Amino acid sequence: MGDSTRTNESERRERETERDRKGGSRAESQPGKTGLDALGIDALGKFSLRRRWVGSERPWRVSAAAFPEEGTPVEQAQFLVRYAVLAPSSHNTQPWLFNVSGDEIRLFADTDRWLTVADPDKRELYLSLGAALENLLVAAEHFGLGHDVRYLPGSDSNHAATVRLSSGDGDSSRASGSGKSGASASQHRDSRLFEAIPRRRTGRGQYQERTIPREDLGAIRDSCVEDDVTLQFVADPQKLGTVADLTARADRRQFADPAYRRELGRWIGRGAFGDSWPGAKMGKLLVTYLNVGRRQARKDAASIRNAPLVAVVRTKSDGRGAQIRAGQVFERASLLATVLGVQTHPMSAALEVPSIRRELTDLLGRPEWSSQHLFRLGYAEGVSGPSPRRRAEAVLVE
């Protein structure tokens, strides 16, 4: 009976995979928008989900000229948070809070924005915190401030990192604590990354049949070199197809769970993605009560097969410090890709289902390395608008 069950499961997966391939081809050939797309719902369940912008763009209009050169350490530190909040985050939850005291900036998880069903182990929450931390450090270096980073410095599990700033030493970066990095590429960040922070976008459209130059890929990979974090590219068409299949399976499994759909629907209904009130409420109802898993699976599988390659951020350990630094590496790669004219698109579904995450790790090899984040890279026509962001004042706490 066990062999029969495994055979039936294998046959079912093959049938679903074939449907995804066929459905993906149809989706790519149809330029019109229907159903959820017509409401502006895009890339459901993925890192940094975006909806049509109808809210304030003010956070994205931050100007370096406004930096308080003659201000107090507190004023300068608070200004850096304006760049931190522009980081991408899981489902655009923006799950961060900052406390500034003297020359220190403390980064905390905002657990009110933790998606307990989609991200039960908080892996994506800490990846999001890492992305915000990276933006903050890039901005500090641009304004000539040195920094010492302590990861997970206290007993409070929500306290992700403390950054101590110093003046006159903009290229200085040290790390200590549970997420200690040692010497790494992050100590010598590309100066062009700063200008890319407000220009970075998530490229969700169809990618061109255009190869990314080897030297550009090398630069992106080298910028992410860490003692215990690595960026692994997957460009082989057969392996890309397998990644697409894993992603599609994960989509179907997640959207088949009513609790997952309710949680995502609640988040959409809060208007966190920039929709008007009617659009947000309609999106909430559709996601909550309709299982769009097959549609999303076809769309995501097609997106991965359409890309010239995908990248996976991997770490030697699977602890909180490693996850924070994986988020830093992803944001650093995204910023440099922006500089080089390459777009990135996080595709995290395959990592959100534990059994499928293990299958992805097996596909990549080196099983001692944990797979933390997956995204595709390529060239797309046009650039999407920015996603909504909370203002720095809203995330600064006493």
Secondary structure by P-SEA (a helix, b strand, c coil): caaaaaaaaaaaaaaaaaaaaaaaaaaaacccccccccccccccccccccccccccccccccccccccccccaaaaaaaaaaaaaccccccccccbbbbbcccbbbbbbccccccccccccaaaaaaaaaaaaaaaaaaaaaacccbbbbccccccccccbbbbbbcccccbbbbbcccccccccccccccccccccccccccccccccccccaaaaaaaaaaaccccbbbbbbccaaaaaaaaaaaaaaaaaaaacaaaaaaaaaaaaaccccccaaaaaaaaaaaacccaaaaaaaaaaaaaaaccbbbbbbbccccaaaaaaaaaaaaaaaaaaaaacbbbbbbccccccaaaaaaaaaaaccccccccccbbbbbbcccccccccccccccccc
